[in-house]
Amino acid sequence: SAASLEAFANELPAVAESVLKTGCQHDKIKVFAQLMNELEESKASLKSKLILAKWTLSGIPFEKGVSPFQDVSALIDIRNALMHIKGSDVVGFEDDQPTFKQPRWFDLLRTKKLIAAISPNYEDGTGSWTEAIRNFPCARWACDTVALTVRQIVVGLPVDEPWPTIRKAYEDRFVP
């Protein structure tokens, strides 16, 4: 899900540039394409790209303390934790089982009841967080979070042609 969101964040500026080359004159879209390309060149984070895309296209920023931004932020952190997992996440052993440092987003998933009860050690935090997130509800949450985030961004696309067609294509593909 996070990879799909990153692909969207990288694809939409390219779509905007293509449309601008056809003669479309939207200052908002020009600025969007320029800023997103600048963020890409400077290796900005996916969160930064999403924040800028939402604000540039709609004029309304994400509300950081609520969903979907809180969820998408956690999803990106989960993706980063999985892709860059370190042995230092094991903090000890208890009854011949490794104990793991729980990431800061773990409590958000627990609150949303998205963590699988995989072992007796899970509840006291000694189980593996990578095992705890491998379940259908967590996967569904990840997909729904991406869909909602994409829809909140594309709603800011212009209303004249060809933007409604482009917007509908994204909305149809990212249905929560």
Solvent accessible surface area in square Angstrom, and as a share of the most:
residue,aa,sasa,rsa
1,S,56,0.36
2,A,7,0.06
3,A,74,0.58
4,S,50,0.32
5,L,0,0.00
6,E,61,0.27
7,A,59,0.46
8,F,6,0.03
9,A,4,0.03
10,N,66,0.34
11,E,85,0.38
12,L,2,0.01
13,P,6,0.04
14,A,55,0.43
15,V,38,0.22
16,A,1,0.00
17,E,64,0.29
18,S,65,0.42
19,V,13,0.08
20,L,33,0.16
21,K,171,0.72
22,T,114,0.66
23,G,48,0.46
24,C,21,0.12
25,Q,129,0.58
26,H,41,0.18
27,D,107,0.56
28,K,79,0.33
29,I,0,0.00
30,K,69,0.29
31,V,67,0.39
32,F,1,0.01
33,A,3,0.03
34,Q,122,0.54
35,L,66,0.33
36,M,5,0.02
37,N,49,0.25
38,E,101,0.45
39,L,36,0.18
40,E,86,0.38
41,E,133,0.60
42,S,73,0.47
43,K,178,0.75
44,A,27,0.21
45,S,62,0.40
46,L,19,0.09
47,K,44,0.19
48,S,45,0.29
49,K,12,0.05
50,L,1,0.00
51,I,53,0.27
52,L,35,0.17
53,A,3,0.02
54,K,16,0.07
55,W,135,0.47
56,T,16,0.09
57,L,1,0.00
58,S,35,0.22
59,G,51,0.49
60,I,108,0.55
61,P,76,0.48
62,F,14,0.06
63,E,127,0.57
64,K,131,0.55
65,G,59,0.57
66,V,73,0.42
67,S,58,0.37
68,P,9,0.06
69,F,13,0.06
70,Q,75,0.34
71,D,9,0.05
72,V,0,0.00
73,S,22,0.14
74,A,5,0.04
75,L,10,0.05
76,I,8,0.04
77,D,24,0.12
78,I,9,0.05
79,R,78,0.28
80,N,60,0.31
81,A,27,0.21
82,L,71,0.35
83,M,121,0.54
84,H,109,0.49
85,I,95,0.48
86,K,129,0.55
87,G,69,0.66
88,S,76,0.49
89,D,25,0.13
90,V,57,0.32
91,V,95,0.54
92,G,25,0.24
93,F,150,0.63
94,E,86,0.38
95,D,131,0.68
96,D,135,0.70
97,Q,92,0.41
98,P,42,0.26
99,T,16,0.09
100,F,42,0.17
101,K,112,0.47
102,Q,52,0.23
103,P,29,0.18
104,R,198,0.72
105,W,15,0.05
106,F,5,0.02
107,D,88,0.46
108,L,35,0.18
109,L,0,0.00
110,R,84,0.31
111,T,105,0.61
112,K,77,0.33
113,K,171,0.72
114,L,18,0.09
115,I,19,0.10
116,A,25,0.19
117,A,87,0.68
118,I,64,0.32
119,S,43,0.27
120,P,127,0.80
121,N,42,0.21
122,Y,15,0.06
123,E,114,0.51
124,D,92,0.48
125,G,15,0.15
126,T,17,0.10
127,G,12,0.11
128,S,13,0.08
129,W,4,0.01
130,T,19,0.11
131,E,83,0.37
132,A,1,0.01
133,I,18,0.09
134,R,167,0.61
135,N,33,0.17
136,F,154,0.64
137,P,66,0.42
138,C,9,0.06
139,A,53,0.41
140,R,115,0.42
141,W,25,0.09
142,A,13,0.10
143,C,69,0.41
144,D,46,0.24
145,T,7,0.04
146,V,4,0.03
147,A,5,0.04
148,L,71,0.36
149,T,0,0.00
150,V,0,0.00
151,R,80,0.29
152,Q,55,0.25
153,I,0,0.00
154,V,0,0.00
155,V,78,0.45
156,G,8,0.08
157,L,4,0.02
158,P,12,0.07
159,V,129,0.74
160,D,71,0.37
161,E,123,0.55
162,P,49,0.31
163,W,0,0.00
164,P,50,0.31
165,T,90,0.52
166,I,29,0.15
167,R,62,0.23
168,K,119,0.50
169,A,37,0.29
170,Y,20,0.08
171,E,40,0.18
172,D,78,0.40
173,R,176,0.64
174,F,32,0.13
175,V,96,0.55
176,P,74,0.46
